[in-house]
């Protein structure tokens, strides 16, 4: 899938995606590899893992709240 297809699927312009990618580079979450593209850094992988854990906690808390209200 190329960048245009991704942009279409997530309803963002290519310029917006480019700005986000540059932001990720500045935050050291990704690294631009000349002539190859970007790779996710160790810091980026840790950020993704922590975000996944937070989402999982939120989902569990939401289920518990739904169950406890019935």
Contact map, one row per residue, 1 for C-alpha under 8 A:
1110110000000000000000000000000000000000000000000000000000000000000000
1111110000000000000000000000000000000000000000000000000000000000000000
1111111000000100000000000000000000000000000000000000000000000000000000
0111111100000100000000000000000000000000000000000000000000000000000000
1111111110000000000000000000000000000000000000000000000000000000000000
1111111111000000000000000000000000000000000000000000000000000000000000
0011111111111100100000000000000000000000000000000000000000000000000000
0001111111111000000000000000000000000000000000000000000000000000000000
0000111111100000000000000000000000000000000000000000000000000000000000
0000011111110000000000000000000000000000000000000000000000000000000000
0000001111111000000000000000000000000000000000000000000000000000000000
0000001101111101100000000000000000000000000000000000000000000000000000
0000001100111111100000000000000000000000000000000000000000000000000000
0011001000011111110000000000000000000000000000000000000000000000000000
0000000000001111111000000000000000000000000000000000000000000000000000
0000000000011111111100000000000000000000000000000000000000000000000000
0000001000011111111110000000000000000000000000000000000000000000000000
0000000000000111111111000000000000000000000000000000000000000000000000
0000000000000011111111100000000000000000000000000000000000000000000000
0000000000000001111111110000000000000000000000000000000000000000000000
0000000000000000111111111000010000000000000000000000000000000000000000
0000000000000000011111111100000000000000000000000000000000000000000000
0000000000000000001111111110000000000000000000000000000000000000000000
0000000000000000000111111111110000000000000000000000000000000000000000
0000000000000000000011111111111100000000000000000000000000000000000000
0000000000000000000001111111100000000000000000000000000000000000000000
0000000000000000000000111111110000000000000000000000000000000000000000
0000000000000000000000011111111000000000101100000000000000000000000000
0000000000000000000000011111111000000001111110100000000000000000000000
0000000000000000000010011011111100000111100100000000000000000000000000
0000000000000000000000001001111110000111100000000000000000000000000000
0000000000000000000000001000011111011110000000000000000000000000000000
0000000000000000000000000000001111111110000000000000000000000000000000
0000000000000000000000000000000111111000000000000000000000000000000000
0000000000000000000000000000000011111000000000000000000000000000000000
0000000000000000000000000000000111111100000000000000000000000000000000
0000000000000000000000000000000111111110000000000000000000000000000000
0000000000000000000000000000011110011111000000000000000000000000000000
0000000000000000000000000000011110001111100000000000000000000000000000
0000000000000000000000000000111000000111111110000000000000000000000000
0000000000000000000000000001111000000011111110000000000000000000000000
0000000000000000000000000000100000000001111111000000000000000000000000
0000000000000000000000000001100000000001111111100000000000000000000000
0000000000000000000000000001110000000001111111110000000000000000000000
0000000000000000000000000000100000000001111111111000000000000000000000
0000000000000000000000000000000000000000011111111100000000000000000000
0000000000000000000000000000100000000000001111111110000000000000000000
0000000000000000000000000000000000000000000111111111000000000000000000
0000000000000000000000000000000000000000000011111111100000000000000000
0000000000000000000000000000000000000000000001111111110000000000000000
0000000000000000000000000000000000000000000000111111111000000000000000
0000000000000000000000000000000000000000000000011111111100000000000000
0000000000000000000000000000000000000000000000001111111110000000000000
0000000000000000000000000000000000000000000000000111111111000000000000
0000000000000000000000000000000000000000000000000011111111100000000000
0000000000000000000000000000000000000000000000000001111111110000000000
0000000000000000000000000000000000000000000000000000111111111000000000
0000000000000000000000000000000000000000000000000000011111111100000000
0000000000000000000000000000000000000000000000000000001111111110000000
0000000000000000000000000000000000000000000000000000000111111111000000
0000000000000000000000000000000000000000000000000000000011111111100000
0000000000000000000000000000000000000000000000000000000001111111110000
0000000000000000000000000000000000000000000000000000000000111111111000
0000000000000000000000000000000000000000000000000000000000011111111100
0000000000000000000000000000000000000000000000000000000000001111111110
0000000000000000000000000000000000000000000000000000000000000111111111
0000000000000000000000000000000000000000000000000000000000000011111111
0000000000000000000000000000000000000000000000000000000000000001111111
0000000000000000000000000000000000000000000000000000000000000000111111
0000000000000000000000000000000000000000000000000000000000000000011111
